[in-house]
């Protein structure tokens, strides 16, 4: 069930201050549009559904993958910084193009939502493999650089280091582009790693940038700092690790 509550009023669904919409299976993750009236849900039957909360109608329904494995999490890219140096209220910001869907089939699918969702249908761009998600509520998060342009060539370089010195080797390519020109997806995994995927090319070709080690049990959640180049990860090992860019060591 999807429920929207007016927190200024009595939250009892029978009082008229709440909107309740019944889905046919359990809803595992949602994203609310900036307008506050449109919602995307990911459910245990593997469907992405876009709802108009005013009417209760489904605007779009997409089967994430043919075997109908449950969706565990939805992540939306949110561009860092502001447009042309002007800060906008969230309701005035354009909707982000990129949607990542974690699924129990051990694949993260990244969709291009177009420039005017929900009037445009999401288009599958990436099917990211390598991490493990089966039967666990694993989450992902985007780093959307403020200067990122879809389809820009090149790959990221450098390393990420944890506060306790944990580090993972980076993939180095011929061309370097600044981090703020990057689109990176981080994900937890049921193995004790954090995976970083370069999804900036926009053409279906992706790269596993890093596999961060340091946790000793399932990594459930990850999130990037909204301003700084910092990533946090939470694990079933009862720890939260904070990762930052490794400083260059003197030779």
N, C-alpha and C positions, 0 to 999 in steps of 0.2 A: 504494500500500500504506500502511496505517496501522500504526504500530508503537509500542507502549508498553513502556518499559524500566524495570526496577527498578535504579536507579543504585547501589544498595547491593551489587549482585551482578554477576557476570560478564554483560556485555551481549550476548554471543553469542546470537542468536535460537534456536539449537539447544540451548542450555543450560537452557531452561525459565524463564529470568528475564525473557524478553521475550514480549509478545503481538503477533502479527502478523496483520493482517486484510487480505485482498486486495480492492481495489476494481477495477471493470472498466475504469476510465480513470484518467488521472493526477490525483492529488489536489493542488490548488494552495494550499489554505488550510484550517486547522482551528481549532476552538475547543473547549477542554476544560471541561466542567462543573466546578463546585466539588467535586462528589463524587469527581472523578478517575476515574470509571468510564464516563462518557458523553461522547461526542465528536460534534461536528458537523463535517462535511467539505463543502468546495465543490470541484467537480471540473471537468475540461475538457470534460465533456458537459453542463454547465450544471445539474447536480443538487446540491441540498442534501440530505445524508443524515445522519441521527442514528443513531449506533451505540451498542450496548451492548458495551463492550469485554470484558466477562466471557464473553459467549456468542458474540460475533462477529456477532450478528444486527442487521439494520437495523430501527430502531424507527419511523422516518419517512423518506420520500423525497419531495421536492418538486422539480418541474422549475421552475427560476427563470424561464425565458422560453421560448416555444414553438420558437424556432429553435435552441435548444440551444447558444448561444454559451458559451464557457468562462467560469467564475467566476474572478476573479483574487484576490479577498480577501474575508474575513469580518471584520466589526467588531462588537463587542458593547458596548453602553452599560454603563458602570460608574458608579453614583452616587457623587459625591464626598462626603467626610465620613463620618459614622457615623449609625446609627439612634438617635435620642433621646439623643445624646451618648455612647453606649456603643460602643466599638470592638469589632467582631466579627472572629473568625477567618474567613478566606476560605471555609472549608468550612461556616460557619454563616450566611453571607450569603445572602439570597434571590437566585435567579437573575435576572439583568437581563431586562427585557421586550423590549428593542429590538435587532434584528439588522440590520446593513447589509450588502448584498451588491454588490460591484463586479463588473460584467460587461463582456465584450468588445463588447456591443451599445451601449456608451456610455450606459448607464442604471444608476444605483444604486437598488436596490430596498430599501426599509426594511420589515421585518416586525415585527409585534407578536407576541411569543412567548407572551403570556398570563402569568398569575401562577404557573403551576405547570408549566413545561416540564420534561420532554418529554411530559407527559400531555395537554397542549393542543397543537393544531396551529397553527403560525405563520400569521398573517393578513397579507396584503400591504396596507400602508397607503400607502406613497409609491413613486412612480417618478420619481426625480430626474434631470433632464436639464440639459444645458448643458456639462458637463465632457466630456473625451474619454479613452477607455480602450482603444480597439481595439488588440489585439496587444501590450499592455504590462502588466506586473504592477503596476498602480496600486493604492494602498492608501488607506483612509479611517479616520477615528477620530471617536468621539463626545466631546462635552463634555456631561455629564449633571449639571446643577446639583443641589446637595444639597437645594434646596427645590423642584425641578421637580415639578409635578403635571400629568399627561397631560391635554391639552385646555385648559389655561389660555389665556385670550385675550391678545392683545397681541403686539407685535414688539419685537425688540431694537434698541437704538440704540447709537451710538458708532462708533469706528473702531479698526482694528488697525494697528499700525505695526511695521515691521521694525527691526532694529538698525541698518541702514544708511539708514533714513529712508523706505524703500519703504512705500507706503500705498495703500489702495483705498477708494473712496467707499462709504459704507454706505447701505442703504435705510432711510429713516426713516418710521415710521408714526405714527398718532395716539396710540397707547398704548405706553407704555414699561413694561417689566417688568425686574426686576433680572436680571443675568447668572446668578446662582445659581438663578433660577427658570426657566432656559432648557434646552432640548435642541437642541444644534447638532451638525451633522455636517460635518466638514472632509474634503476629498478632494484628492489630487493629481490631475494630469491630464497627458496627453501634450502639450498646449500648455503654455507655461511659467507656469502659474498655479496658485494654491491656491484652491479654491472652498469657501465657507462657506454651508451650507444651514440655514435655520430649519425644524426638523421638530417643533416643540413643540406644534402644534395638535392632532395626532393624528387629523385628519379627512381626510387626503389632500391638503390644501392646504398648499403649502410656498412658501418665499421664498428666493431667492438673496440672502443678506445682503451678501456681499462677494466680490470676485474679486481676490485679492491678487497684485500684480505685483512682480517683483524678480528672479526666476529667469530664466535665459536658455535653459533646455533642459527636458526632461521632468521633472515633479515626481513622483517615485515613491512617497514615503512622507510621512505626516504623523502627529503624535501630540501630544496635550495633556498638559501637566504634571498630575500627580495632585492637586496642591494649589493651585498658583498659576494665575492667568489667563494662561497662556503656551502658545503653539503652536509646535512645531518642524516644519520641512519639509526634506526631503532631495531633491536633484535630480541629474540626469545632468550638470549643469554643474559638478560637483565641489564643491558648497557645501551647507552646512546653514544655514538662516535661522531665527532665533528671533523670533517675533512676540509683542508684548504690546499691551495696551490703550493707545491713544494718549492722552496727557494733553491736557487742554483748553488751547488756546492763548489767551493774553491778546489781547483785541481792541485 
